[in-house]
Amino acid sequence: MINSRGILAAALISIAAVSISPAQADIVVDTSVNNQGTDNVLLNSATDVLTVTGTVGPNDLVVNFTSTSGNGLLSANPNGQATVSGGTGNVSLTQLSFELATGGTFTRSVFNINAAIDGSVLIHVEGININGGFFEDDFQVDANGENFFTITSINGQLMTDVSLTAIGGATFQDVRQVRLGGFETVGAVPEPSTWAMMILGFAGVGFLAYRRKRSSSFRLA
């Protein structure tokens, strides 16, 4: 007969093993367009504001755009290719960040950097379940063409914030055609390790209840 204490100990060991398993940093940046599962961010027209806003998805989630370059002012044109550019005192634009205002997460972001001067862009992604807490890498941008990027989390990672910083002498005329997809509200979906701990915990409680019931039956007999 299997010892109940042995089973419970094994379950606890399994829970511990799951909870300390390292996260995989699978944030992938493609220098191309992959719109699958994304929606356009519908910008609100703005001139010389600290926060440009827009909405995205069927639930009209609010997206905030901010900048740390210049004096931080931004302008937005919702028409045509839907551009976010530097406002007065922030031209040429060299930094732009965007996030969901609700603190929610997304798993894909697509955008086009309209560079004014050749150089590179440092893409910094903050998120959940990303090894080290963030992803960061730099990519070339060309002032003579479109610079599309698609950022995708492919192994359970959730993005909360994307920051674009011009480096290597680059400047941005604007950032346009921003799309987001794979939305989650805060706390809506437990991580895989949380599901595993919950399942093992329920199994352990059920097994102990079964053992108590059997012990009671034997005493009554």
C-alpha positions, 0 to 999 in steps of 0.5 A: 500500500502506498504511504499517504505521507509519501504521496503528500511529500512527492506532491510538495516536491513537485510543487516546489520544482514547478514554482522555481522553474526558470522563465523563458525569455522568448521575445522575438523581434522581426524586421517585418510586418506580422499583423495576425491577431492585432488591431490598429491603435486608433489615435486621438488627435493631439498637439503638444501634449505629454500623453497621446492616447488611443484605443485598441481592440473590441473593448476599446482599451486605452493606449498611452504614448509618452516620451522622455526626449526633449521636453516630452511633448507629443503630437498625434495625427489619427488620419492616414498612417496614424502617426505619433510625432514629437511636439514643439520642443521635442523635434526631432523625436528620439524616444517614445514609449507605449503601454495599455493605460489599464496596466494590462498586457499584450503579446504582439506589437507592430509599428513603423518607425519613420526615421529622419536620420539613419542609425539604430533603435534600441527596443526595450520591452518590459513584461511578465515572465520575461527572464530578467524582467525585460528584453532589450536589443538594437536594430538598424533604421533607415531614413530612406525607407520604412522600418517595420518591426513586429515584437512577439512573445511566444512562450507565455511572456506578457508585454506591458511596455514597449520603449523605442530609443534612437541611438547611433545618431538616428532621429525619428520623424514619427512612429506610425501604424501601431498595432497591438494584440493578445490582450489580457487584463491584470490577473486574468490568466494564471501563469503555468506554474500557478495552474500546476500548483493549484491542481496539485494542491487540490489533488493533495486535499482530495487525497487526504479527505479520502484517507480520513473517510476510509479511516472513519469507515474502518473504525465504525466497522 
